[in-house]
Amino acid sequence: MTYYVYIIQSQKNESYYIGTTRNLSDRIERHNQGRSKFTKAKRPWKLVYSKEYPDRSSAMKREYAIKRRKSKDYISKLIEEFSSG
């Protein structure tokens, strides 16, 4: 089953949230409806990056790898690559 790693950006304060999901459009909608405790206060959100993975394990490994970097420069590079291609 396909999974996605995604990055959304708050339109309120430009912060990022990184996550994993099976249904990308539904998950973004849930963030924007305030149905996610962590992202509720920073709505609205826009999708700035997503990448498809063949299984949950691969997607979660990638999510954690991105989070471990703790680098806005690295996230900006991912977003730039996503936007251009």
Backbone as CSV, one residue per row, in Angstrom:
resi,resn,N_x,N_y,N_z,CA_x,CA_y,CA_z,C_x,C_y,C_z
1,MET,0.837,-1.183,0.000,0.000,0.000,0.000,0.884,1.249,0.000
2,THR,0.520,2.218,-0.798,1.291,3.449,-0.956,1.138,4.378,0.252
3,TYR,2.260,4.952,0.660,2.287,5.963,1.723,3.001,7.199,1.199
4,TYR,2.745,8.318,1.836,3.366,9.582,1.463,4.042,10.214,2.666
5,VAL,5.189,10.815,2.406,5.809,11.728,3.363,5.459,13.112,2.839
6,TYR,5.015,13.987,3.726,4.601,15.305,3.280,5.118,16.379,4.234
7,ILE,5.237,17.564,3.678,5.565,18.744,4.475,4.502,19.784,4.158
8,ILE,3.914,20.322,5.216,2.973,21.421,5.051,3.560,22.650,5.734
9,GLN,3.170,23.808,5.228,3.663,25.061,5.792,2.482,25.893,6.275
10,SER,2.610,26.416,7.473,1.572,27.267,8.042,1.550,28.606,7.317
11,GLN,0.368,29.022,6.918,0.207,30.336,6.308,0.122,31.423,7.377
12,LYS,0.014,30.989,8.618,-0.077,31.919,9.747,1.302,32.386,10.197
13,ASN,2.254,31.432,10.320,3.576,31.820,10.817,4.738,31.172,10.056
14,GLU,4.443,30.517,8.931,5.439,29.911,8.039,6.195,28.732,8.649
15,SER,5.713,28.187,9.757,6.354,26.997,10.324,6.000,25.776,9.473
16,TYR,6.768,24.699,9.676,6.565,23.474,8.907,6.081,22.346,9.807
17,TYR,5.359,21.436,9.185,4.966,20.190,9.843,5.281,19.063,8.870
18,ILE,5.936,18.023,9.357,6.328,16.879,8.536,5.555,15.668,9.026
19,GLY,4.965,14.926,8.095,4.179,13.764,8.486,4.165,12.676,7.435
20,THR,3.484,11.587,7.768,3.323,10.429,6.896,1.845,10.074,6.853
21,THR,1.353,9.688,5.682,-0.054,9.326,5.543,-0.275,8.415,4.346
22,ARG,-1.418,7.732,4.343,-1.821,6.944,3.176,-2.670,7.778,2.232
23,ASN,-3.430,8.719,2.783,-4.341,9.530,1.977,-3.954,10.998,2.129
24,LEU,-3.189,11.479,1.188,-2.604,12.818,1.289,-3.666,13.922,1.315
25,SER,-4.598,13.895,0.392,-5.592,14.976,0.336,-6.460,15.009,1.598
26,ASP,-6.848,13.837,2.094,-7.642,13.773,3.324,-6.850,14.296,4.518
27,ARG,-5.583,13.961,4.579,-4.754,14.383,5.715,-4.576,15.896,5.736
28,ILE,-4.338,16.500,4.567,-4.181,17.957,4.499,-5.494,18.626,4.920
29,GLU,-6.601,18.075,4.451,-7.911,18.607,4.822,-8.117,18.541,6.338
30,ARG,-7.723,17.440,6.948,-7.863,17.292,8.403,-7.023,18.332,9.146
31,HIS,-5.812,18.584,8.658,-4.981,19.631,9.276,-5.702,20.978,9.195
32,ASN,-6.262,21.291,8.035,-6.905,22.587,7.838,-8.258,22.709,8.530
33,GLN,-8.867,21.609,8.881,-10.125,21.637,9.627,-9.888,21.696,11.138
34,GLY,-8.631,21.637,11.541,-8.316,21.688,12.966,-8.486,20.357,13.665
35,ARG,-8.451,19.265,12.920,-8.650,17.936,13.494,-7.334,17.263,13.868
36,SER,-6.270,18.029,13.880,-4.968,17.538,14.323,-4.504,18.460,15.452
37,LYS,-4.327,17.907,16.626,-4.022,18.707,17.816,-2.793,19.601,17.623
38,PHE,-1.727,19.050,17.055,-0.482,19.802,16.938,-0.589,20.964,15.954
39,THR,-1.347,20.800,14.878,-1.382,21.816,13.826,-2.591,22.747,13.900
40,LYS,-3.495,22.479,14.794,-4.751,23.225,14.876,-4.548,24.740,15.004
41,ALA,-3.650,25.154,15.853,-3.471,26.582,16.141,-2.769,27.354,15.026
42,LYS,-2.157,26.653,14.096,-1.357,27.338,13.072,-2.015,27.311,11.694
43,ARG,-3.307,27.020,11.651,-4.031,26.982,10.382,-4.097,28.365,9.760
44,PRO,-4.217,28.440,8.428,-4.301,27.367,7.442,-2.925,26.847,7.031
45,TRP,-2.939,25.652,6.445,-1.730,24.977,5.988,-1.780,24.774,4.483
46,LYS,-0.600,24.781,3.857,-0.550,24.425,2.435,0.518,23.355,2.249
47,LEU,0.251,22.461,1.326,1.192,21.398,1.002,2.347,21.993,0.208
48,VAL,3.583,21.759,0.677,4.752,22.285,-0.029,5.689,21.177,-0.500
49,TYR,5.446,19.928,-0.035,6.298,18.804,-0.434,5.554,17.503,-0.174
50,SER,5.694,16.573,-1.110,5.218,15.208,-0.859,6.020,14.250,-1.721
51,LYS,6.188,13.053,-1.202,6.878,12.004,-1.944,6.233,10.671,-1.596
52,GLU,6.032,9.866,-2.622,5.362,8.576,-2.479,6.363,7.475,-2.130
53,TYR,5.928,6.565,-1.253,6.743,5.412,-0.857,5.890,4.151,-0.946
54,PRO,6.525,3.014,-1.208,5.760,1.778,-1.434,5.131,1.178,-0.183
55,ASP,5.624,1.569,0.996,5.089,0.982,2.227,5.294,1.936,3.401
56,ARG,4.610,1.640,4.493,4.645,2.497,5.682,6.048,2.599,6.276
57,SER,6.743,1.487,6.317,8.078,1.467,6.907,9.025,2.415,6.180
58,SER,9.028,2.366,4.859,9.898,3.249,4.063,9.539,4.713,4.288
59,ALA,8.253,4.996,4.305,7.804,6.375,4.497,8.193,6.893,5.880
60,MET,8.007,6.073,6.897,8.337,6.514,8.253,9.836,6.708,8.436
61,LYS,10.633,5.859,7.817,12.089,6.040,7.885,12.484,7.375,7.276
62,ARG,11.857,7.720,6.151,12.168,8.983,5.489,11.689,10.170,6.330
63,GLU,10.503,10.055,6.899,9.989,11.120,7.764,10.959,11.387,8.912
64,TYR,11.389,10.339,9.581,12.306,10.503,10.709,13.658,11.046,10.262
65,ALA,14.113,10.650,9.076,15.388,11.163,8.559,15.303,12.672,8.336
66,ILE,14.190,13.131,7.782,14.007,14.572,7.565,13.953,15.296,8.910
67,LYS,13.202,14.758,9.851,13.071,15.393,11.169,14.397,15.427,11.923
68,ARG,15.197,14.389,11.782,16.501,14.347,12.469,17.438,15.440,11.984
69,ARG,17.294,15.848,10.721,18.173,16.895,10.185,17.959,18.230,10.896
70,LYS,16.729,18.488,11.330,16.384,19.736,12.027,16.977,20.960,11.332
71,SER,16.807,20.996,10.017,17.424,22.049,9.231,16.399,22.690,8.297
72,LYS,16.160,23.980,8.494,15.262,24.693,7.583,15.860,24.769,6.185
73,ASP,17.187,24.832,6.099,17.837,24.853,4.789,17.568,23.559,4.035
74,TYR,17.653,22.433,4.728,17.394,21.137,4.103,15.930,21.039,3.661
75,ILE,15.028,21.467,4.506,13.607,21.446,4.150,13.352,22.362,2.959
76,SER,13.972,23.527,2.938,13.827,24.447,1.806,14.312,23.811,0.513
77,LYS,15.403,23.057,0.590,15.928,22.367,-0.591,14.931,21.311,-1.085
78,LEU,14.353,20.545,-0.177,13.347,19.546,-0.559,12.153,20.216,-1.239
79,ILE,11.700,21.316,-0.669,10.553,22.036,-1.222,10.879,22.571,-2.610
80,GLU,12.070,23.111,-2.766,12.491,23.640,-4.064,12.515,22.536,-5.119
81,GLU,13.065,21.378,-4.765,13.105,20.246,-5.693,11.692,19.783,-6.039
82,PHE,10.810,19.750,-5.066,9.422,19.337,-5.278,8.711,20.324,-6.208
83,SER,8.935,21.607,-5.981,8.265,22.644,-6.764,8.727,22.676,-8.211
84,SER,9.980,22.331,-8.438,10.524,22.409,-9.795,10.330,21.130,-10.595
85,GLY,9.861,20.103,-9.951,9.815,18.884,-10.727,8.681,18.022,-10.559
